[in-house]
Amino acid sequence: MRVNRIIGAALLLTAAALAGCATTTEKTTPKTATVLRGPVTTKVAGPYEAAKACVASIPEVASIRVGVGVIQDLTGKTNIQTDGTGSFITQGATDMATTSLAELGVQVVELSFTYKQNVDWYAAKGVKGSIKQPQFIVMGSVTALDFGTYGTVGELSIYGVGPRARAYRATGRMDLRLVTLPYGNTTGGSVQAVSAFQKEFLAVETGLGAASFIGSGEGLTFASFNVGSSQREPMQATIGYMTDYGSVDLVLKLLDKLGLQKTKVAECRKLLVDPYAPTGHKIQVAKAN
């Protein structure tokens, strides 16, 4: 009889414990997980938005038909921090140039490999239709990327404690050209304008460190700590600003060659040289969060 009472009491305690666990779990488990949300998506806006708006306001620009070839990374520089599989330079410069030209107001004609494959497929099926041909094609590449062209390093340590600072720069170059395609009575293959430009990419690192021997004898220990911060210009994103510059430069040179809107072209050229000069052109700038 006593054994039965003990077993019964044990069963009651076990059931109570299980019930308590179930109740606790139900109360503490959140019904929805908290999701980390960063800044909202914003429109890409670079330093040459005013220059692009200026070019887009020239009426003759809307009649120019341009296609973009392949703008390759020919620097040969890869990022060894990603086991040699990454690249310092974006492989999307062709798409960036297409966007830049479209924002200038020219008629952009699709020339991608995928598009041409689809056109050939439809032609093979006997589908008839007209394809708008570009008057010009933009060709070029990212031709150079040089690291450590010059920089500064500073460090001061007194009794193992001191600050350090380092700044370095990399220089990238892009070469673009505007070439005629055969249309109407125009002969193809003539280079109408070239644009060669470079950009310095900046990076700064700062830190504070301390190091000292603590204790004595067999308990002697070396202790150190370091804190710091680093900032660098986003290299791949900045290539987009370079394509903005090159696209504006090519179109302005073409207008110059055709003798069109000289006063307006000169105004836009000033915005290209000094992108932060006051201007009356309305531009959309992404707000930082």
Backbone bond lengths (Angstrom), bond angles and torsions (degrees), N, CA, C in turn:
res aa  C-N    CA-C-N  psi(-1)  N-CA   C-N-CA  omega(-1)  CA-C   N-CA-C  phi
1 M - - - 1.460 - - 1.514 110.52 -
2 R 1.290 114.17 -41.71 1.472 119.17 179.90 1.512 111.31 -66.14
3 V 1.350 114.44 -36.51 1.478 118.57 179.02 1.520 110.36 -65.00
4 N 1.324 116.56 -40.70 1.457 120.23 179.28 1.524 111.80 -62.24
5 R 1.373 115.49 -39.61 1.464 118.97 177.80 1.523 111.99 -62.98
6 I 1.328 114.96 -41.19 1.482 118.98 179.90 1.519 110.49 -63.79
7 I 1.350 117.10 -44.28 1.456 120.72 179.84 1.524 110.90 -63.65
8 G 1.334 116.39 -40.39 1.461 120.60 178.89 1.507 112.26 -64.04
9 A 1.340 116.31 -41.91 1.456 120.09 178.92 1.525 110.96 -64.71
10 A 1.326 116.74 -38.74 1.468 121.23 179.00 1.510 111.23 -63.99
11 L 1.353 114.78 -41.78 1.458 118.54 178.62 1.528 111.68 -64.14
12 L 1.334 116.51 -39.87 1.462 120.05 177.62 1.528 112.02 -63.36
13 L 1.329 115.98 -42.53 1.469 119.99 178.94 1.526 110.87 -64.60
14 T 1.322 117.09 -40.55 1.471 120.40 179.52 1.522 110.95 -64.11
15 A 1.345 115.63 -44.36 1.468 119.55 179.14 1.524 111.60 -62.17
16 A 1.354 115.66 -40.87 1.464 119.86 179.06 1.520 111.24 -64.18
17 A 1.346 114.89 -40.08 1.468 118.66 179.23 1.515 111.66 -64.68
18 L 1.343 115.74 -43.45 1.465 119.55 178.35 1.521 111.19 -63.17
19 A 1.312 116.35 -40.95 1.466 119.99 178.22 1.517 111.01 -63.30
20 G 1.343 115.49 -40.24 1.462 119.88 178.65 1.510 111.58 -63.53
21 C 1.357 115.99 -40.64 1.457 119.73 178.32 1.520 110.89 -63.77
22 A 1.325 115.05 -42.82 1.466 118.61 -179.33 1.518 110.78 -63.44
23 T 1.354 115.41 -41.68 1.467 119.10 -179.69 1.522 110.99 -65.47
24 T 1.339 115.37 -43.98 1.467 119.72 -179.87 1.512 111.21 -62.87
25 T 1.346 116.53 -43.14 1.465 120.52 -179.33 1.515 110.90 -62.89
26 E 1.319 116.37 -41.19 1.460 120.34 -178.66 1.519 111.33 -65.30
27 K 1.331 116.80 -35.30 1.460 120.10 -177.33 1.528 112.67 -77.94
28 T 1.342 117.55 -34.97 1.461 120.57 -172.72 1.523 113.36 -92.36
29 T 1.336 118.51 -20.63 1.453 119.85 -179.02 1.523 110.47 -77.77
30 P 1.354 118.67 120.47 1.466 119.88 -179.72 1.521 110.80 -70.35
31 K 1.326 116.01 145.11 1.455 120.31 -179.55 1.523 111.19 -75.14
32 T 1.318 118.45 -33.40 1.464 122.28 177.42 1.519 109.38 -130.10
33 A 1.330 115.76 144.66 1.458 120.82 179.65 1.527 110.07 -85.83
34 T 1.294 115.99 144.80 1.460 121.15 177.17 1.523 109.50 -78.86
35 V 1.325 117.01 127.52 1.460 122.74 -178.51 1.522 109.11 -102.50
36 L 1.321 115.60 129.67 1.461 120.32 177.47 1.517 109.64 -74.00
37 R 1.317 116.33 125.77 1.459 121.32 179.85 1.522 110.02 -119.14
38 G 1.317 114.96 125.63 1.458 120.34 177.10 1.518 111.26 -91.36
39 P 1.327 117.06 -163.70 1.467 120.61 179.40 1.528 111.33 -60.87
40 V 1.310 116.19 152.63 1.458 121.03 179.75 1.531 110.03 -72.57
41 T 1.329 115.67 162.39 1.455 121.26 177.64 1.526 109.93 -68.98
42 T 1.315 116.63 135.64 1.461 120.84 -179.48 1.524 109.76 -127.30
43 K 1.308 115.99 159.49 1.458 121.51 176.22 1.518 109.64 -69.32
44 V 1.323 116.29 138.25 1.455 120.28 177.11 1.522 108.78 -67.57
45 A 1.306 116.76 125.64 1.465 121.50 179.97 1.517 108.57 -137.99
46 G 1.313 116.28 120.64 1.459 121.62 -179.38 1.514 111.84 -110.21
47 P 1.317 116.66 -170.16 1.468 120.36 -176.22 1.533 114.48 -74.53
48 Y 1.356 117.97 -10.48 1.463 119.47 -173.93 1.535 112.50 -109.60
49 E 1.329 116.38 24.40 1.464 119.61 179.38 1.527 111.55 -63.22
50 A 1.330 117.23 -40.18 1.474 120.32 -179.97 1.525 110.92 -66.77
51 A 1.334 117.02 -39.13 1.467 120.39 178.57 1.529 110.31 -65.05
52 K 1.327 117.50 -39.86 1.468 120.46 178.96 1.523 110.67 -66.59
53 A 1.333 116.52 -40.63 1.463 119.86 178.32 1.516 111.04 -64.46
54 C 1.326 116.77 -35.14 1.465 121.40 179.02 1.521 110.55 -65.26
55 V 1.331 116.84 -44.96 1.467 120.77 179.09 1.527 110.33 -64.96
56 A 1.321 116.63 -40.58 1.467 120.71 -178.99 1.523 112.14 -64.02
57 S 1.333 117.54 -21.69 1.471 120.89 -179.96 1.522 113.10 -82.45
58 I 1.326 118.20 -4.80 1.465 122.01 178.21 1.533 108.34 -84.80
59 P 1.334 119.50 118.86 1.474 121.83 -173.27 1.524 113.80 -57.65
60 E 1.329 117.81 -39.14 1.466 120.79 -175.43 1.528 113.54 -65.59
61 V 1.322 116.93 -20.27 1.464 120.62 -177.26 1.530 111.06 -64.06
62 A 1.325 116.69 -33.38 1.472 120.82 -176.39 1.522 112.69 -65.16
63 S 1.319 118.40 -18.34 1.473 121.02 -178.82 1.527 112.82 -92.92
64 I 1.337 117.44 -1.92 1.464 121.36 -179.50 1.528 109.26 -86.51
65 R 1.337 117.17 125.99 1.463 122.40 178.38 1.524 109.32 -105.71
66 V 1.311 115.31 120.85 1.466 121.39 -174.69 1.522 110.31 -130.10
67 G 1.305 116.33 138.64 1.457 122.64 170.91 1.519 108.77 -116.87
68 V 1.318 117.03 156.87 1.464 121.48 -179.48 1.520 109.28 -112.44
69 G 1.318 115.67 126.23 1.461 120.54 174.77 1.519 110.03 -76.36
70 V 1.296 117.26 -146.83 1.462 121.84 178.73 1.525 108.98 -102.74
71 I 1.333 116.83 118.87 1.462 121.45 176.22 1.532 106.89 -99.67
72 Q 1.311 116.34 102.89 1.451 121.76 -171.39 1.526 112.44 -95.03
73 D 1.325 113.94 161.55 1.463 121.44 169.11 1.523 107.33 -90.59
74 L 1.315 116.86 107.32 1.467 121.73 -179.35 1.525 111.75 -108.72
75 T 1.337 117.20 18.69 1.463 119.95 -178.18 1.522 111.93 -75.00
76 G 1.317 117.04 -27.03 1.464 120.14 -177.44 1.516 113.63 74.07
77 K 1.338 117.83 10.68 1.466 121.47 -178.22 1.533 109.72 -97.67
78 T 1.331 116.34 124.18 1.453 121.76 176.04 1.514 109.77 -117.28
79 N 1.319 115.79 156.99 1.450 122.18 -178.19 1.526 109.26 -88.33
80 I 1.324 117.26 106.98 1.465 120.78 -176.59 1.519 111.61 -70.44
81 Q 1.320 117.92 -14.72 1.462 120.59 177.82 1.519 111.92 -70.74
82 T 1.317 116.85 -13.56 1.459 121.03 176.54 1.528 109.83 -112.58
83 D 1.340 115.65 35.49 1.467 121.90 177.51 1.525 112.67 59.31
84 G 1.310 115.60 30.17 1.455 119.51 176.56 1.513 114.21 76.49
85 T 1.328 118.45 4.49 1.456 120.74 -177.96 1.519 112.81 -93.72
86 G 1.317 117.37 -11.85 1.459 120.81 -178.51 1.516 111.44 -101.23
87 S 1.319 115.13 171.24 1.455 121.15 179.56 1.516 108.66 -133.45
88 F 1.323 116.47 141.16 1.457 119.99 176.82 1.534 110.72 -68.28
89 I 1.337 116.42 -32.82 1.457 121.92 -176.23 1.525 109.40 -100.00
90 T 1.329 116.85 135.20 1.455 121.07 178.81 1.526 111.09 -62.38
91 Q 1.326 115.72 146.03 1.463 120.90 175.55 1.531 110.74 -91.96
92 G 1.326 117.17 8.64 1.457 121.56 -178.01 1.511 114.46 -105.37
93 A 1.334 117.67 22.76 1.465 119.96 -178.19 1.523 112.04 -63.51
94 T 1.341 117.43 -29.16 1.469 120.32 177.62 1.526 110.47 -62.39
95 D 1.327 116.40 -46.48 1.462 120.13 179.09 1.526 111.27 -66.79
96 M 1.327 116.71 -36.52 1.462 120.03 177.65 1.523 111.38 -62.31
97 A 1.334 116.52 -42.54 1.463 120.48 179.34 1.523 110.88 -66.03
98 T 1.332 116.98 -37.30 1.468 120.75 177.25 1.525 110.46 -61.18
99 T 1.328 116.41 -44.27 1.464 120.40 178.26 1.529 111.11 -63.40
100 S 1.331 116.41 -43.93 1.469 120.32 -179.53 1.526 111.05 -59.13
101 L 1.335 116.85 -46.62 1.462 120.50 -178.21 1.519 111.29 -65.58
102 A 1.331 116.90 -38.33 1.460 119.82 178.48 1.525 110.54 -63.50
103 E 1.320 117.25 -38.19 1.464 120.69 179.26 1.527 112.07 -72.84
104 L 1.328 116.82 -15.84 1.470 119.86 175.14 1.519 111.60 -79.59
105 G 1.328 117.41 -14.36 1.464 120.39 178.45 1.513 114.70 97.14
106 V 1.342 118.71 2.96 1.456 119.83 176.84 1.524 109.21 -77.78
107 Q 1.336 116.40 162.81 1.461 120.59 174.75 1.532 108.26 -82.28
108 V 1.309 116.77 109.45 1.461 120.57 -179.04 1.524 108.98 -89.76
109 V 1.331 116.39 125.42 1.456 122.76 179.66 1.521 108.82 -103.22
110 E 1.322 116.60 130.19 1.464 121.64 -177.68 1.534 110.66 -70.28
111 L 1.326 115.22 127.78 1.468 120.62 179.35 1.521 112.34 -128.68
112 S 1.320 117.98 15.56 1.453 119.58 -176.46 1.527 111.05 -66.50
113 F 1.328 115.48 157.76 1.461 121.66 -178.30 1.527 110.76 -62.14
114 T 1.329 117.06 -41.60 1.460 121.24 -179.95 1.522 111.04 -62.41
115 Y 1.327 116.56 -41.32 1.459 120.10 179.67 1.525 110.16 -64.60
116 K 1.327 116.93 -45.21 1.463 119.83 -179.06 1.527 111.53 -64.09
117 Q 1.347 117.32 -34.30 1.457 120.82 175.55 1.534 110.97 -60.96
118 N 1.336 116.03 -43.69 1.460 120.14 179.68 1.522 111.64 -66.47
119 V 1.324 118.25 -37.77 1.459 121.73 177.68 1.521 109.90 -62.82
120 D 1.335 117.21 -44.45 1.469 121.14 178.85 1.528 110.63 -63.15
121 W 1.340 116.98 -37.37 1.462 120.76 179.95 1.519 111.04 -64.63
122 Y 1.340 115.84 -44.69 1.459 119.72 178.86 1.528 111.08 -65.63
123 A 1.335 116.17 -38.78 1.465 119.59 179.14 1.523 110.75 -64.05
124 A 1.336 116.78 -38.77 1.457 120.56 178.20 1.519 111.97 -65.43
125 K 1.314 117.32 -27.89 1.461 122.08 178.37 1.538 112.23 -82.24
126 G 1.335 116.14 -2.84 1.451 120.18 179.58 1.511 114.67 83.82
127 V 1.338 116.69 12.08 1.458 120.17 178.82 1.527 109.33 -72.65
128 K 1.319 115.69 127.05 1.456 120.05 -178.56 1.519 110.34 -98.33
129 G 1.299 116.47 141.79 1.456 121.35 178.96 1.513 109.67 179.92
130 S 1.296 115.91 163.08 1.464 120.37 -179.63 1.523 109.67 -103.20
131 I 1.320 116.29 143.03 1.464 123.09 178.99 1.522 108.14 -118.79
132 K 1.310 115.56 125.47 1.459 119.95 179.25 1.525 109.37 -69.63
133 Q 1.312 116.02 123.02 1.459 120.85 -178.45 1.532 110.22 -93.82
134 P 1.339 117.81 138.80 1.467 119.48 177.42 1.518 111.73 -73.45
135 Q 1.311 115.65 149.72 1.458 120.51 173.54 1.525 110.92 -81.11
136 F 1.341 115.17 -31.16 1.467 120.42 -176.61 1.529 109.36 -134.83
137 I 1.302 115.27 156.71 1.455 121.31 173.61 1.528 108.77 -129.80
138 V 1.329 115.54 136.35 1.460 121.28 177.96 1.526 108.20 -92.78
139 M 1.308 115.97 124.42 1.463 122.49 178.45 1.524 108.14 -121.64
140 G 1.333 116.35 162.75 1.459 119.02 176.15 1.502 112.36 152.29
141 S 1.330 115.74 -170.30 1.463 121.32 -178.50 1.520 109.68 -165.15
142 V 1.344 114.22 165.74 1.463 120.65 168.18 1.521 105.02 -85.19
143 T 1.314 116.82 112.62 1.461 120.81 -166.85 1.517 115.24 -97.86
144 A 1.327 118.70 -17.54 1.468 118.97 -176.13 1.512 110.65 -154.23
145 L 1.331 114.98 146.22 1.461 122.26 172.97 1.523 106.85 -148.63
146 D 1.315 116.07 109.27 1.465 122.14 -176.21 1.520 109.98 -115.46
147 F 1.332 115.77 126.47 1.458 121.27 179.87 1.526 110.31 -99.44
148 G 1.321 114.94 151.99 1.461 120.01 173.35 1.505 114.15 62.91
149 T 1.354 115.57 33.18 1.460 117.67 178.78 1.529 110.26 -60.98
150 Y 1.303 116.21 -40.55 1.463 120.86 170.29 1.522 108.07 -166.88
151 G 1.310 115.53 154.71 1.454 120.82 -178.88 1.510 110.48 -170.06
152 T 1.321 116.75 -179.22 1.457 121.04 -179.60 1.522 109.21 -131.96
153 V 1.317 115.63 145.49 1.456 122.37 177.46 1.520 107.95 -133.11
154 G 1.306 117.30 131.81 1.462 121.13 178.41 1.508 111.13 -136.73
155 E 1.340 117.07 138.85 1.455 120.80 -179.73 1.525 108.94 -153.99
156 L 1.334 115.79 137.02 1.459 121.82 179.58 1.523 108.20 -137.55
157 S 1.325 115.90 130.77 1.466 119.64 -178.44 1.520 109.76 -137.13
158 I 1.336 116.51 127.19 1.467 123.06 176.03 1.522 107.70 -126.72
159 Y 1.320 115.41 117.36 1.463 120.82 -175.98 1.532 111.21 53.74
160 G 1.321 114.70 39.32 1.457 119.91 175.46 1.509 115.67 81.52
161 V 1.314 116.83 2.07 1.462 119.73 -178.60 1.527 108.93 -120.01
162 G 1.321 116.51 132.77 1.454 117.90 178.03 1.517 113.56 176.19
163 P 1.325 116.32 163.73 1.462 121.04 179.73 1.525 111.22 -90.04
164 R 1.319 115.10 165.01 1.461 120.60 174.00 1.534 108.03 -145.34
165 A 1.299 115.27 153.44 1.459 120.67 -179.96 1.517 108.94 -149.82
166 R 1.328 115.61 144.78 1.458 120.39 179.15 1.522 108.98 -146.68
167 A 1.300 116.16 135.73 1.459 121.85 176.54 1.529 108.19 -132.42
168 Y 1.321 116.28 136.54 1.459 118.31 178.54 1.523 109.13 -143.85
169 R 1.322 114.76 165.16 1.458 120.64 -176.79 1.520 109.64 -136.50
170 A 1.309 114.94 147.76 1.463 122.08 170.91 1.525 107.17 -121.97
171 T 1.305 117.13 147.90 1.460 122.03 -177.61 1.522 109.50 -119.61
172 G 1.336 116.28 125.73 1.459 121.53 177.76 1.510 110.77 -116.30
173 R 1.318 116.14 146.09 1.464 122.00 -179.10 1.529 110.18 -126.71
174 M 1.346 115.50 143.48 1.453 121.80 175.80 1.526 109.39 -130.90
175 D 1.324 115.69 140.09 1.471 121.71 177.99 1.527 108.72 -122.98
176 L 1.327 116.81 123.91 1.458 122.01 178.94 1.526 109.67 -125.69
177 R 1.319 115.48 155.24 1.467 120.08 177.24 1.528 109.03 -145.69
178 L 1.324 115.42 150.03 1.461 123.07 179.28 1.523 107.79 -111.42
179 V 1.337 116.35 116.63 1.465 122.00 -172.07 1.522 109.52 -118.97
180 T 1.340 116.79 139.86 1.465 120.77 178.77 1.535 110.45 -74.78
181 L 1.329 115.33 144.93 1.461 122.73 170.85 1.528 107.67 -108.29
182 P 1.327 118.31 149.95 1.471 119.60 -178.48 1.532 111.53 -67.55
183 Y 1.310 117.38 115.37 1.460 122.71 176.11 1.523 107.50 -147.86
184 G 1.348 116.77 141.05 1.462 120.07 -178.16 1.517 110.95 57.89
185 N 1.327 115.78 -126.22 1.464 121.45 177.92 1.523 112.45 -100.58
186 T 1.340 116.12 14.73 1.462 120.63 -177.16 1.532 110.84 -90.66
187 T 1.293 116.01 135.03 1.460 121.67 177.47 1.520 109.68 -83.51
188 G 1.311 116.88 132.13 1.452 120.83 -179.80 1.516 112.45 -81.91
189 G 1.330 115.41 164.97 1.457 120.97 174.96 1.508 115.36 90.13
190 S 1.335 117.91 5.12 1.462 120.84 -179.46 1.529 109.59 -93.24
191 V 1.317 116.51 124.09 1.469 121.46 178.42 1.524 108.51 -78.07
192 Q 1.327 115.96 114.37 1.459 121.45 -176.72 1.529 113.07 -90.03
193 A 1.327 116.53 -28.82 1.470 119.64 -178.53 1.526 108.53 -158.39
194 V 1.324 115.23 146.93 1.463 121.27 174.87 1.526 108.22 -127.97
195 S 1.316 115.53 151.79 1.466 120.59 178.75 1.517 108.18 -142.87
196 A 1.319 116.60 119.81 1.466 122.75 176.66 1.524 107.51 -121.93
197 F 1.325 117.12 126.61 1.460 120.37 -176.08 1.516 108.98 -150.28
198 Q 1.316 116.11 160.65 1.454 120.79 -179.25 1.515 110.44 -137.97
199 K 1.325 114.91 160.73 1.459 122.00 -177.66 1.520 108.96 -139.75
200 E 1.339 115.54 138.03 1.458 120.68 174.47 1.521 109.74 -93.81
201 F 1.320 116.34 131.49 1.456 122.71 177.14 1.524 107.87 -102.29
202 L 1.326 116.75 126.78 1.458 121.35 -172.29 1.525 111.26 -105.44
203 A 1.342 115.30 150.74 1.462 121.34 174.63 1.521 108.59 -149.59
204 V 1.338 116.09 141.80 1.474 122.13 -179.31 1.520 108.30 -134.03
205 E 1.326 116.37 135.42 1.465 121.90 176.23 1.523 108.91 -128.47
206 T 1.329 116.97 134.56 1.460 121.72 176.66 1.517 108.74 -131.96
207 G 1.331 116.13 154.10 1.455 118.90 -179.66 1.512 112.00 -164.86
208 L 1.328 114.57 168.37 1.457 122.36 177.11 1.517 107.45 -139.35
209 G 1.317 116.02 129.35 1.457 119.97 -177.68 1.516 111.76 -132.03
210 A 1.333 115.52 156.94 1.460 122.33 176.92 1.519 108.32 -144.44
211 A 1.308 115.73 139.89 1.460 120.93 179.51 1.526 109.12 -145.82
212 S 1.320 116.57 137.62 1.462 120.00 -177.92 1.529 110.34 -161.75
213 F 1.347 115.99 154.88 1.464 121.92 173.49 1.527 108.15 -89.54
214 I 1.324 115.45 130.32 1.457 121.54 -178.53 1.525 109.63 -116.34
215 G 1.342 116.98 136.25 1.457 121.48 178.93 1.516 111.49 89.88
216 S 1.339 115.69 -166.95 1.459 121.07 -179.57 1.529 109.27 -155.08
217 G 1.295 114.14 163.68 1.458 120.23 177.95 1.518 111.80 62.29
218 E 1.345 115.28 -136.80 1.453 119.76 -179.35 1.525 112.05 -69.10
219 G 1.302 118.21 -18.69 1.465 121.50 179.62 1.519 113.87 -91.50
220 L 1.341 115.42 8.01 1.458 119.04 -179.27 1.536 109.66 -64.58
221 T 1.352 115.64 127.54 1.469 121.22 -177.22 1.524 109.46 -132.60
222 F 1.330 114.19 139.69 1.460 120.02 175.87 1.527 108.44 -95.66
223 A 1.328 116.97 123.37 1.462 121.86 -179.39 1.531 109.54 -122.21
224 S 1.315 115.89 142.75 1.468 120.61 177.86 1.523 109.78 -150.40
225 F 1.339 115.41 155.08 1.462 120.07 173.29 1.519 108.22 -147.07
226 N 1.322 114.66 152.97 1.457 121.43 179.69 1.518 109.36 -139.83
227 V 1.313 116.03 135.45 1.455 121.96 172.48 1.523 107.17 -129.37
228 G 1.305 116.33 148.72 1.457 118.31 -179.09 1.511 112.29 -171.83
229 S 1.296 114.97 179.19 1.463 121.56 178.40 1.520 108.18 -147.48
230 S 1.316 115.39 159.01 1.460 120.01 178.62 1.528 109.29 -143.68
231 Q 1.300 115.01 148.00 1.455 122.40 176.68 1.514 108.14 -137.66
232 R 1.329 116.47 137.26 1.453 119.28 176.30 1.525 109.31 -143.91
233 E 1.304 114.74 150.83 1.456 120.26 178.35 1.530 108.82 -72.37
234 P 1.337 118.10 134.48 1.469 119.65 -179.67 1.529 111.24 -68.16
235 M 1.319 116.28 105.02 1.458 121.72 -171.59 1.527 112.58 -63.57
236 Q 1.326 117.02 -47.55 1.461 119.07 -175.87 1.519 111.69 -68.27
237 A 1.328 117.10 -40.45 1.466 119.71 178.57 1.525 111.05 -64.91
238 T 1.320 116.85 -35.07 1.463 120.54 -177.80 1.520 111.60 -69.43
239 I 1.342 118.12 -22.69 1.460 120.07 174.59 1.531 109.94 -58.70
240 G 1.329 116.82 -32.66 1.463 120.30 176.14 1.511 112.26 -62.28
241 Y 1.335 117.06 -38.03 1.463 120.04 177.52 1.530 110.54 -68.60
242 M 1.324 115.89 -32.39 1.463 119.55 176.80 1.529 111.08 -67.00
243 T 1.341 117.11 -38.91 1.465 119.07 177.26 1.526 110.77 -68.09
244 D 1.342 117.58 -32.17 1.466 120.43 173.08 1.530 109.87 -59.01
245 Y 1.325 114.94 -48.39 1.470 120.14 -179.40 1.530 110.25 -59.83
246 G 1.337 116.61 -49.69 1.453 120.27 -177.08 1.509 112.96 -63.59
247 S 1.341 117.78 -39.39 1.460 120.88 179.91 1.522 111.21 -64.46
248 V 1.332 116.76 -45.00 1.467 120.70 177.80 1.529 110.20 -62.12
249 D 1.310 116.32 -44.33 1.466 120.92 -178.01 1.527 111.38 -61.56
250 L 1.344 117.37 -43.92 1.473 120.44 -179.32 1.526 111.56 -63.82
251 V 1.336 117.21 -45.12 1.462 120.29 -178.11 1.527 110.90 -66.47
252 L 1.324 117.37 -40.16 1.470 119.88 178.20 1.530 110.93 -64.75
253 K 1.318 117.22 -39.52 1.468 120.10 178.01 1.526 111.53 -66.37
254 L 1.328 116.80 -35.44 1.464 119.92 176.93 1.525 110.37 -66.29
255 L 1.341 117.12 -44.10 1.464 120.10 178.00 1.522 111.15 -62.54
256 D 1.331 116.34 -38.72 1.459 120.29 176.47 1.522 110.95 -60.47
257 K 1.322 115.57 -44.33 1.470 120.53 -178.32 1.520 111.52 -65.33
258 L 1.334 116.48 -33.40 1.461 120.61 179.02 1.528 112.44 -84.29
259 G 1.338 116.89 -6.27 1.458 121.05 178.69 1.514 113.51 71.74
260 L 1.341 117.31 32.50 1.461 121.10 -176.18 1.528 111.37 -105.84
261 Q 1.326 115.90 138.84 1.466 123.50 170.62 1.543 112.68 46.95
262 K 1.321 116.42 56.00 1.465 120.15 -174.68 1.527 112.41 -60.78
263 T 1.326 116.98 -41.34 1.468 119.69 -179.45 1.522 111.04 -65.14
264 K 1.325 115.83 -45.11 1.456 120.56 -179.53 1.520 111.55 -67.38
265 V 1.319 117.00 -38.89 1.472 121.28 177.97 1.525 110.16 -61.77
266 A 1.337 116.82 -41.21 1.460 120.36 178.39 1.526 111.24 -64.04
267 E 1.332 116.44 -36.85 1.466 120.69 178.18 1.527 110.68 -64.75
268 C 1.325 115.99 -44.23 1.471 120.12 179.54 1.519 111.08 -67.22
269 R 1.324 116.09 -34.69 1.474 119.82 179.64 1.523 110.77 -63.50
270 K 1.324 117.51 -36.46 1.462 120.83 178.22 1.530 110.83 -63.30
271 L 1.334 116.65 -38.24 1.459 120.57 178.91 1.517 112.00 -70.13
272 L 1.312 116.19 -24.34 1.462 119.97 177.06 1.519 110.71 -76.70
273 V 1.335 115.67 -39.39 1.466 120.61 179.77 1.525 110.99 -73.09
274 D 1.343 115.89 -41.48 1.464 121.36 179.54 1.523 107.95 -125.13
275 P 1.346 117.55 84.60 1.467 120.16 -173.01 1.514 114.70 -67.25
276 Y 1.328 117.94 -14.39 1.460 120.21 -177.52 1.524 112.57 -102.97
277 A 1.331 115.98 12.67 1.460 119.82 177.15 1.527 109.51 -70.79
278 P 1.353 118.10 148.69 1.471 120.38 178.15 1.518 111.00 -58.70
279 T 1.322 116.60 140.00 1.459 120.41 -177.75 1.522 109.58 -146.69
280 G 1.321 115.16 155.67 1.456 119.95 177.19 1.508 113.34 -92.09
281 H 1.342 117.11 -2.43 1.446 119.56 -178.53 1.527 110.74 -77.83
282 K 1.324 115.66 134.80 1.451 121.02 -179.85 1.530 109.40 -79.98
283 I 1.302 116.50 125.23 1.463 120.76 178.82 1.514 109.02 -129.41
284 Q 1.314 115.30 155.88 1.461 121.20 177.97 1.521 108.50 -105.41
285 V 1.309 115.47 123.26 1.459 120.60 -178.05 1.520 108.60 -116.48
286 A 1.335 115.46 133.20 1.458 120.05 179.56 1.520 109.98 -70.37
287 K 1.327 116.95 133.14 1.454 121.58 179.85 1.522 110.16 -88.24
288 A 1.328 116.26 135.31 1.451 120.59 177.97 1.514 109.42 -78.75
289 N 1.314 115.65 141.72 1.462 120.40 178.62 1.516 110.13 -93.06
